[in-house]
Amino acid sequence: MKANYGYKDGSGDFYITIDTDLCNGCGECVTVCPAKLFAVQPDENDPLRDVPTAVVAGENRNKLKYACAACKPISNRPPLPCMKACKPGAIQHSW
């Protein structure tokens, strides 16, 4: 299952997708994110899941355009810190 966080406006799409089937709840994304966007908690979309999953914390969901700007790749830049830290590859960005 994939959880999408973010929004779309006149300047583009700004969202983070977390593949909850791949996420193992390790919390590495929480540790490396300079904007402190992530939290690890029970999966709100799958209450029967035993393993917690990474989420974009509620108050940050509509601020991704600004919160992620410092890490946003311009061109040929290395992967974003959260994507690099996610060993299972559960995190993707719209840009």
C-alpha distances in whole Angstrom, upper triangle without the diagonal:
4,7,10,13,17,19,21,25,28,28,24,20,19,16,14,10,8,6,6,6,9,10,13,14,18,18,20,18,20,23,24,23,26,25,23,20,18,18,16,16,14,10,12,9,9,13,13,12,15,14,14,11,13,13,15,18,19,22,21,18,21,23,21,24,26,25,23,26,28,26,25,26,29,29,29,28,26,23,22,23,19,18,21,20,17,18,14,14,10,12,13,16,17,21
4,6,10,13,15,18,21,24,24,20,17,16,12,10,6,6,4,6,8,9,10,14,14,17,17,19,16,18,21,21,20,23,22,21,17,15,16,15,15,15,11,12,9,11,15,16,14,17,15,14,11,11,11,13,16,17,20,18,15,18,20,17,20,23,21,20,23,25,22,21,23,26,26,26,25,24,20,19,20,16,15,18,18,15,17,14,12,9,10,10,12,13,17
4,7,10,13,15,19,22,22,19,15,14,10,8,6,5,6,7,10,11,11,14,14,17,16,18,15,16,20,20,18,21,19,18,15,13,14,13,13,13,10,10,8,11,14,16,14,17,15,14,10,10,8,9,12,13,16,14,12,14,16,15,17,20,18,17,21,23,21,20,22,25,26,27,25,24,20,18,19,16,15,19,18,15,18,15,14,10,10,10,12,13,16
4,7,9,12,15,19,18,15,11,10,6,6,4,7,9,10,13,14,14,17,17,19,18,19,16,17,20,20,17,20,18,17,14,13,14,15,16,16,13,12,11,14,17,20,18,21,19,17,13,12,9,9,12,12,15,13,9,12,14,12,14,17,16,15,18,20,19,17,19,22,23,25,23,22,19,17,18,15,15,19,19,16,19,17,15,12,10,9,9,10,14
4,7,10,14,17,17,14,11,8,5,5,6,8,11,13,16,16,15,18,17,19,17,18,15,15,19,18,15,17,15,14,11,11,13,14,15,16,14,13,13,16,18,21,20,22,20,17,14,11,8,7,9,9,11,9,6,8,10,8,11,14,13,12,15,18,17,16,19,21,23,24,23,22,19,16,17,14,15,19,19,17,20,19,17,13,11,11,10,10,13
4,7,10,14,13,11,8,6,4,6,9,12,15,16,20,20,19,22,20,22,20,20,17,17,20,19,16,17,15,15,11,13,15,17,18,19,17,16,16,20,22,25,23,26,23,21,17,15,11,9,11,10,11,8,5,5,7,6,8,11,11,11,13,16,16,14,17,19,22,24,22,22,19,16,18,16,16,20,20,19,22,22,19,16,13,12,10,9,12
4,7,10,11,9,6,6,6,9,12,15,18,19,22,23,22,25,24,26,24,24,20,21,24,23,19,20,17,18,15,16,19,21,22,23,20,19,19,22,24,27,26,29,27,24,21,18,15,13,14,13,13,11,8,6,9,8,9,12,13,13,14,18,18,16,18,20,22,25,24,24,21,19,21,19,19,23,24,22,26,25,22,19,16,15,12,10,13
4,7,8,6,4,6,8,12,14,17,20,22,25,25,25,28,27,29,27,27,23,24,27,25,22,23,20,21,18,20,22,25,25,26,24,22,22,25,28,30,29,32,30,27,24,22,19,16,18,17,16,14,11,9,11,10,10,13,15,14,15,19,19,16,18,19,21,24,24,25,22,20,23,21,21,25,26,25,28,27,24,21,18,16,13,10,12
4,5,5,7,8,11,15,17,21,23,26,28,29,28,31,30,32,30,29,26,26,29,27,24,24,21,23,20,22,25,27,28,29,27,25,25,29,31,34,33,35,33,31,27,25,22,19,20,19,18,16,14,11,12,12,10,13,15,16,15,19,20,17,19,19,22,25,25,26,24,22,25,23,24,27,28,28,31,30,27,25,22,19,16,13,14
4,6,8,11,14,18,20,24,26,29,31,32,31,35,34,35,33,32,28,29,32,30,26,26,23,26,23,25,28,31,32,33,31,29,29,32,35,38,36,39,37,34,31,28,25,22,24,22,21,19,17,14,15,14,12,15,18,17,17,20,21,18,20,19,22,25,25,27,25,24,26,26,26,29,31,30,33,33,29,27,24,21,18,15,15
4,7,9,13,16,19,23,25,28,31,30,30,33,32,33,31,30,26,27,29,27,24,23,21,24,21,24,27,30,31,33,30,29,29,32,35,38,36,38,36,33,30,27,24,21,23,22,21,18,17,14,14,13,10,12,15,15,13,17,18,15,16,16,18,21,21,23,22,21,24,23,23,26,28,28,31,31,27,26,22,19,16,13,12
4,7,10,13,16,19,22,25,27,27,27,30,29,31,28,28,24,25,28,25,22,22,20,22,20,22,25,27,29,30,28,27,26,29,32,35,33,35,33,31,27,24,22,19,21,21,20,17,15,13,13,12,9,13,15,14,13,17,17,13,15,15,17,20,20,22,20,19,22,21,21,24,26,25,28,27,24,22,19,16,13,9,9
4,6,10,12,16,18,21,23,23,23,27,26,27,25,25,21,23,25,23,20,21,19,20,17,19,22,24,25,27,24,23,22,26,28,31,29,32,29,27,23,21,18,16,18,18,18,15,13,11,12,10,9,12,14,13,13,17,16,13,15,15,17,20,20,21,18,17,20,18,18,21,23,22,25,24,21,19,16,13,10,7,8
4,7,10,14,17,19,22,21,21,24,23,24,22,22,18,19,21,20,16,17,15,17,14,15,19,21,22,24,22,21,21,24,27,29,27,30,27,24,21,18,15,13,15,15,15,12,10,9,9,6,6,9,10,9,10,14,13,11,13,15,17,19,18,19,16,14,17,15,15,19,20,19,23,22,19,17,14,11,8,6,7
4,7,10,13,15,18,18,17,21,20,21,19,19,15,17,20,18,15,17,14,15,12,13,16,18,19,21,18,18,17,20,23,26,24,26,23,21,17,14,12,10,13,13,14,11,8,9,10,7,8,11,11,10,12,15,13,12,14,16,18,20,19,19,16,13,15,13,13,17,18,17,20,19,16,14,11,9,6,5,8
4,7,10,12,15,15,13,17,16,18,16,16,12,14,17,15,13,15,13,14,10,10,13,15,17,18,16,16,16,18,21,23,21,23,20,18,14,11,9,8,12,13,14,11,9,11,11,8,10,13,12,10,13,15,13,12,14,17,18,19,18,17,14,11,13,10,10,14,15,13,16,15,13,10,7,6,5,6,9
4,6,9,12,11,11,15,15,17,16,16,13,15,18,17,15,18,17,16,13,12,14,14,16,17,14,15,14,16,19,21,18,20,18,16,12,10,9,9,13,14,16,14,11,14,15,12,14,17,15,13,16,18,16,15,16,19,20,21,20,18,15,13,15,12,11,14,15,12,15,13,11,8,6,5,6,8,11
4,6,9,8,7,11,11,13,13,13,11,13,16,16,14,18,17,16,13,11,12,12,13,14,11,13,12,13,16,18,15,17,14,13,9,7,7,9,12,14,17,15,13,16,17,14,17,19,17,15,19,20,17,17,19,22,23,23,21,19,15,14,14,11,10,13,13,10,13,11,9,5,5,7,9,11,14
4,5,5,6,10,11,14,14,15,13,16,18,18,18,21,20,19,16,14,15,13,14,14,11,13,12,12,16,16,14,16,13,12,9,9,10,12,16,17,20,18,16,19,20,18,20,23,21,19,22,23,20,20,21,24,25,24,23,21,17,16,17,13,12,15,15,11,12,9,8,5,7,8,11,14,17
4,5,5,8,9,12,13,15,13,15,18,19,18,22,21,19,16,14,13,11,11,11,8,10,9,9,12,13,10,12,10,9,6,8,9,12,15,17,20,19,17,20,21,19,22,24,22,21,24,25,23,23,24,27,28,28,26,24,20,19,18,15,14,17,16,12,13,10,10,7,9,12,15,17,20
4,6,8,10,13,15,16,16,18,21,21,21,25,24,22,20,17,17,14,14,13,10,13,11,10,13,13,10,12,10,11,9,11,13,16,19,21,24,22,20,24,25,23,25,28,25,24,27,28,25,25,26,29,29,29,27,25,21,21,20,17,16,18,17,13,13,10,10,8,11,13,17,19,22
4,6,9,11,13,14,13,16,18,18,19,23,23,21,19,16,16,14,15,14,12,16,14,14,16,16,13,14,11,12,9,10,13,16,19,21,24,22,21,24,25,22,25,27,24,22,25,26,23,23,24,27,27,26,24,22,18,18,18,14,13,14,13,10,9,6,7,5,9,12,15,18,20
4,6,8,9,11,10,13,15,16,16,20,20,18,16,13,12,10,11,12,10,14,13,13,15,15,12,12,9,8,6,7,10,13,16,18,21,19,19,22,23,20,23,25,22,20,24,24,21,22,23,27,27,26,24,21,18,17,16,12,12,13,12,8,9,6,8,5,8,12,15,18,20
4,6,8,10,11,13,15,16,17,21,21,19,18,14,13,10,11,11,11,15,15,14,15,15,11,10,7,7,6,8,12,15,17,20,23,22,21,25,25,23,26,27,24,23,26,26,23,24,26,29,30,28,26,23,20,19,17,14,14,15,12,9,9,8,10,9,11,15,18,22,24
4,6,8,9,10,12,14,15,19,19,16,15,11,9,6,8,9,10,13,15,14,15,15,11,10,7,5,4,6,10,13,14,17,20,19,19,23,23,21,24,25,22,21,25,25,22,24,25,29,30,29,26,23,20,18,16,13,14,15,12,10,11,10,12,10,12,16,18,22,24
4,6,8,9,10,12,14,17,18,15,15,12,10,8,11,12,14,17,18,18,18,18,15,13,10,9,8,8,12,15,16,19,22,20,21,24,24,22,25,25,22,21,24,24,21,23,25,28,29,28,25,22,19,17,15,12,13,13,10,9,9,10,12,11,13,16,19,23,24
4,5,5,7,9,10,14,15,12,12,8,7,6,10,12,14,16,18,18,19,20,17,15,12,10,8,7,10,12,13,17,18,17,18,21,21,19,22,22,19,18,21,21,18,21,23,26,27,27,24,21,18,15,13,10,12,13,9,9,11,12,13,12,12,15,17,21,22
4,5,5,6,9,12,14,11,12,10,10,10,13,16,17,20,21,21,22,23,20,19,15,13,11,9,12,13,15,19,20,18,19,22,21,19,22,21,18,17,20,19,16,19,20,24,25,24,20,17,15,13,10,8,10,9,6,7,9,11,12,11,11,14,16,20,21
4,5,5,6,10,11,9,9,7,8,9,13,16,16,18,19,20,22,23,20,19,16,13,11,8,10,10,12,16,17,14,15,18,17,15,18,18,14,13,16,16,13,15,17,21,22,21,18,16,13,10,8,5,8,9,6,6,10,11,11,10,9,12,13,17,18
4,6,6,9,9,6,7,5,6,8,11,15,16,17,20,21,21,23,20,19,16,13,11,8,9,10,10,14,15,13,15,18,16,15,18,18,14,13,17,16,14,17,19,23,25,24,21,19,16,13,10,8,11,12,9,10,13,15,15,13,12,15,15,19,20
4,6,8,10,8,10,9,9,11,14,18,19,21,23,24,24,26,23,22,18,16,14,11,13,13,14,18,18,16,18,21,19,17,20,19,15,15,18,16,15,18,20,23,25,24,21,18,16,13,10,9,12,12,9,11,13,16,16,15,14,17,18,21,22
4,6,9,8,10,9,12,13,17,20,21,23,24,25,27,28,25,24,21,18,16,13,14,14,15,18,19,16,18,20,18,16,18,17,14,12,15,13,11,14,16,20,21,20,17,14,12,10,6,6,10,9,7,10,13,15,15,15,13,15,15,19,19
4,5,5,7,7,10,13,16,20,20,21,23,25,26,28,25,25,21,18,16,12,12,11,12,16,15,12,14,16,14,12,14,13,10,9,12,10,9,12,15,18,20,20,17,15,12,9,6,6,10,11,9,11,15,17,15,15,12,14,13,16,16
4,6,8,10,13,16,19,23,23,24,26,28,29,31,28,28,25,22,19,16,15,13,14,17,16,13,15,17,14,12,14,12,9,9,11,9,9,12,15,18,20,20,17,16,14,11,9,9,13,13,13,15,18,20,19,18,16,16,15,18,18
4,5,9,12,15,18,21,21,22,24,26,27,30,27,28,24,21,18,15,14,11,11,14,12,9,12,13,10,9,11,9,6,7,9,9,9,12,15,18,21,22,19,18,16,12,11,11,14,15,15,16,20,21,20,19,15,16,15,17,17
4,6,8,12,14,18,19,19,22,24,24,27,24,24,21,18,16,12,11,9,9,12,11,9,12,14,12,11,14,12,9,10,13,12,12,15,18,21,24,24,21,20,17,14,12,10,14,16,14,15,19,20,19,17,15,16,16,18,19
4,7,11,13,16,16,17,19,21,22,24,22,23,20,16,14,10,8,6,6,9,9,6,8,11,9,8,12,11,8,9,12,13,12,14,17,20,23,24,21,19,17,13,12,10,13,15,14,14,18,19,17,15,13,14,13,15,17
4,7,10,13,13,14,16,18,19,21,19,19,16,13,10,6,6,5,6,9,11,9,10,13,12,11,15,15,11,12,15,16,14,16,19,22,24,25,22,20,17,14,12,9,12,14,12,12,16,16,15,13,11,13,13,16,18
4,6,10,11,12,15,16,16,19,16,16,13,10,8,6,5,6,6,10,11,11,12,15,15,15,18,18,15,15,19,19,18,20,23,26,28,28,25,23,20,17,15,12,15,17,14,13,16,17,17,14,13,16,17,19,21
4,7,9,11,13,14,14,16,13,13,10,6,5,4,6,9,9,12,15,14,15,18,19,18,21,22,18,18,22,22,21,22,25,28,30,30,27,24,21,19,17,13,15,17,14,13,15,15,16,13,13,16,18,21,23
4,6,8,11,11,11,13,11,11,9,5,6,7,7,10,10,12,15,15,15,19,20,19,23,24,21,21,25,25,24,25,28,31,33,33,30,28,24,22,20,17,18,21,18,16,18,17,18,15,16,19,20,23,25
4,6,9,8,7,9,8,8,7,4,6,8,9,12,12,14,17,18,17,21,22,22,25,26,23,24,28,28,27,28,30,34,35,35,33,30,27,24,23,19,20,23,20,18,20,18,19,16,17,20,22,24,27
4,5,5,6,8,7,9,8,6,6,8,8,11,12,13,17,17,16,19,21,20,24,25,23,23,26,28,26,26,29,32,33,33,31,29,25,23,22,19,19,22,20,17,19,17,17,14,15,18,19,22,25
4,6,6,9,9,12,12,9,9,10,9,12,12,12,15,16,15,18,20,20,23,25,23,23,27,28,27,27,30,33,34,35,33,31,27,25,24,21,21,24,23,20,22,20,20,16,17,19,20,22,25
4,6,9,9,12,12,11,10,12,11,13,14,14,18,18,16,19,21,21,24,26,24,24,27,29,28,27,30,33,34,34,33,31,27,25,25,21,22,25,23,20,22,20,19,16,16,18,20,21,24
4,5,6,9,10,10,10,13,13,16,17,17,21,21,19,22,25,24,27,29,27,27,30,32,30,30,32,35,36,36,34,32,28,27,26,23,23,25,24,21,22,19,20,16,18,20,22,23,27
4,6,8,10,10,11,14,14,17,17,17,21,22,20,24,26,26,29,31,28,28,32,33,32,32,34,38,39,39,37,35,31,29,28,24,25,28,26,23,24,21,22,19,20,23,25,26,30
4,6,9,10,12,16,16,20,20,21,25,25,24,27,29,28,32,34,31,31,35,36,34,34,36,40,40,40,38,36,32,31,30,26,26,28,26,23,24,21,23,19,22,24,27,29,32
4,6,7,9,13,14,18,19,20,24,24,22,26,28,27,30,32,29,29,32,33,31,32,33,37,37,37,35,33,29,27,26,23,23,25,23,20,20,17,19,16,19,21,24,26,29
4,7,10,13,15,19,20,21,25,25,24,28,29,28,32,33,30,30,33,34,32,33,34,38,39,38,36,33,29,28,27,23,23,25,22,19,20,18,20,17,20,23,26,28,31
4,6,10,13,16,17,20,23,23,22,26,27,25,29,30,27,26,30,30,28,29,31,35,35,35,32,29,26,24,23,19,20,21,19,16,16,14,17,14,17,20,23,26,28
4,7,9,13,14,16,19,19,19,22,23,22,26,27,24,23,27,27,25,27,29,32,33,33,31,28,24,22,21,17,18,20,17,15,16,14,16,13,15,18,21,24,26
4,6,10,12,14,17,16,16,20,21,19,23,24,21,20,24,24,22,23,25,29,30,29,27,25,21,19,18,14,15,17,15,12,14,12,13,10,11,15,17,20,22
4,7,9,12,15,13,13,17,17,16,19,20,17,16,20,21,19,20,22,26,27,27,24,22,18,16,15,11,12,15,12,10,13,12,12,9,9,12,14,17,20
4,6,9,11,10,10,13,14,13,17,18,15,15,19,20,18,19,21,25,26,27,24,23,19,16,16,12,13,16,15,13,16,15,14,11,10,12,13,16,18
4,6,8,7,6,10,10,9,13,14,11,12,15,17,16,16,19,23,25,26,23,22,18,15,15,12,13,17,15,14,18,17,16,13,11,12,12,14,17
4,6,6,7,10,11,11,15,15,12,14,17,18,18,19,22,25,28,29,26,25,21,18,17,14,17,20,18,17,21,20,19,16,14,16,16,18,20
4,5,6,8,10,11,15,15,13,15,18,20,20,21,24,27,29,31,28,27,24,21,20,18,20,23,21,20,24,23,22,19,17,18,17,18,21
4,6,7,8,10,13,13,11,14,17,18,19,20,23,26,29,30,28,27,24,21,20,18,21,24,23,22,26,26,24,21,19,19,18,19,21
4,6,5,7,10,10,8,10,13,15,15,16,20,22,25,27,24,24,21,17,17,15,17,20,20,19,23,23,21,19,16,16,15,16,17
4,6,6,10,11,10,11,14,16,16,16,19,22,25,26,24,24,21,17,18,16,17,21,20,19,23,22,20,17,15,15,13,14,16
4,6,8,9,9,11,13,16,17,16,19,21,24,26,25,25,22,19,20,18,20,23,23,22,26,25,23,20,17,17,14,14,16
4,6,6,6,8,10,13,14,14,17,19,22,24,22,22,20,17,18,16,18,21,21,21,25,25,23,21,17,16,14,14,15
4,5,5,5,8,11,11,10,14,16,19,21,19,19,17,13,15,13,15,18,18,18,22,22,20,18,14,13,10,10,11
4,6,6,6,10,11,9,13,14,17,20,18,19,17,14,16,15,17,19,20,21,24,25,22,20,16,14,11,10,10
4,6,5,8,10,10,13,15,18,21,18,19,18,15,16,16,18,20,21,22,25,26,23,22,18,17,14,14,13
4,6,7,9,10,13,15,19,21,18,18,16,13,13,13,15,18,18,19,22,23,21,20,16,15,13,14,14
4,6,6,6,10,12,15,17,14,14,13,9,10,10,12,15,15,16,20,21,18,17,13,12,10,11,10
4,5,5,9,10,13,16,13,14,14,11,12,13,15,17,18,19,23,24,21,20,16,15,12,12,11
4,6,9,10,14,15,12,13,13,10,11,12,14,15,17,19,22,24,21,21,17,16,14,15,13
4,6,9,12,13,9,10,9,6,7,9,11,12,13,15,18,20,17,18,14,13,11,13,11
4,6,9,11,9,10,9,7,10,11,12,13,15,17,20,21,18,18,14,12,9,10,7
4,6,7,5,8,8,7,11,13,12,13,16,17,20,21,18,18,15,13,10,11,8
4,7,7,10,11,11,14,16,16,17,20,21,23,24,21,22,19,16,13,13,9
4,5,9,11,12,15,17,16,16,20,21,23,24,21,22,19,16,14,14,10
4,7,9,11,14,17,15,15,18,20,21,22,19,21,19,16,15,16,12
4,7,8,11,14,13,12,15,17,19,21,18,19,17,15,14,15,12
4,6,9,11,10,9,12,14,15,17,15,17,15,14,13,15,13
4,6,8,6,6,9,11,12,14,11,13,11,10,10,13,11
4,6,5,6,9,10,13,15,12,13,10,9,9,12,10
4,6,5,6,9,11,14,12,13,10,11,11,15,14
4,5,5,6,10,11,10,10,7,9,10,13,14
4,5,5,8,9,7,8,5,7,8,12,12
4,6,7,10,8,10,9,10,12,15,15
4,6,9,9,10,9,12,14,17,18
4,6,5,6,7,10,13,16,17
4,5,8,9,12,15,19,20
4,6,9,11,15,18,20
4,6,8,11,15,16
4,7,10,14,16
4,7,10,12
4,7,9
4,6
4
